Amino acid sequence: MTYDEAISYIHGVSWTFCKPGLERISALCEALGNPQSSLKFVHVAGTNGKGSFCAMLDSVLRKAGYRVGLFTSPYIVDFGERIRVDGEAISEDELSAICDRLKPITDAMDDKPTEFELICAIAFLHFKACGCDVVILEAGLGGRLDSTNVIRNPLLSVITGISLDHTAILGDTHDKIAKEKAGIIKDRAPVLYGGDDEGFEVILNTALSLGSTLFRTRICDIKVKSATLEGTVLDYLAYKNIEIKLLGLYQPRNCATVLLAVDILRAKGLKISDEALREGLLSARWQARFEIISRDPMIIFDGAHNPEGIESAARSIRHYFGNKKLVSVTGLLRDKDFVSEANTLRSCIDEAYTITPDSPRALPNTEYAEVLRAVGIDAYPCPSPAAALAAAIESAIDRDTAVICLGSLYTYASIKKALNLFKTGDM
């Protein structure tokens, strides 16, 4: 099949939210000869921070000379971003060839795989064909019943943190969500927790019951020495003057969790020099997480989309910009706690241009504008991301401030396209 046919085939499968469970992915992998069984994994779950953690660890392991597979979701601009080897997205030809192999198998299955299960199978086949030394595997939703959890015997299981998101599926308390995330912990395989106290007891008890050694990021030992829009320098335990370019006040915690993960992987036999560690962290990049997408005018994109993420973004805005309030371009999905998030944003934003994300679950821009106005933020619904960005830039220039694009990752591609049109004068 062609690349377009392959993408249509993948997106034509029933969406995963309706069918949790490991039965289909297990049957599909079995029919493919269980490609995942020959791979070594770092399995990563958590409410926030997964992508940044994965990006930093991927960069470090590649600098150490390993051939690294990286599986993340969702994609930001192009589908191939979800499945990478040594930083390179799966090619159109390789994706098409794998889909050709998969289609007769999935067509013959009585219980068809979901879209996410299909993508996982594609990733396993690609990583095996590429001879990956290590695969960094990000869970899609939860952990226990997520299709990535078909793997066994990971080098390390990582839970970056627990907060309230996807409560209709994962549960409405920290402990319920922690139980789902803790489902990735395997018998006698080390587990690393990078979060706060919420849900920690559940993770601890799960690790104890499985004989798994539990490590925990010591938040109080993170010493941030400088944090500007040029980057961050921090100390963590014996590691001094670690520099990262990823922005946001939440990144030092993610970095510290990576440092601890490297210690654990070294103990498992991986050869990672201090030079590779420092160079990998310094060169790590990750789209849409407090990313400066333009410096003139200053425009930042942060895909914060749940209460903890929005609070972290607000703290970062206050840190980098002080008392100066920003102009926002923002759009959210309806299943988010948008009222709580609007209340958080009023501390750092006083004007917003709302857009409707490209998703069937989108919150309409007019409705979101009403919510923002109710908490004291001047809000204006816009017919398109281009219109919203143009209005926000004009306002920010007049007021000598910056633009912050917040909310659903589904808005990133359209914002970047609108920015390119603005830069070329074609908007």
Buried (B, 14 or more C-beta within 10 A) or exposed (E): BEBEEBBEBBEEBEEBBEBBBBEBBBBBBEBBEBBBEEBBBBBBBBBBBBBBBBBBBBBBBBBBEBBBBBBBBBBBEEBBBBBBBBEEBBEBEBBBBBBEEBBEBBEEEEEBBBBBBBBBBBBBBBBBEBEBBBBBBBBBBBBBBBBBBBBEEBBBBBBBBBBBBBBEBBBEBBBBBBBBBBBBBBEEBBBBBBBBEBBBEBBBBBBEEBEBEBBBBEBEEBEBEEBEEEBBBBBBEEBEEBBBBBBBBBBBBBBBBBBBBBBBBBEEEBEBEEEBBBBBBBBBEBBBBBBBBBEEBBBBBBBBBBBBBBBBBBBBBBBBBEEEBBBBBBBBBBBBBBEBBBBBBBEBBBBBBBBBBEBEEBBBBEBBBBBBBEBEBBBBBBEEBBBBBBBBBEBBBEBEBBBBBBBBBBBBBBBBBBBEBBEEEEB
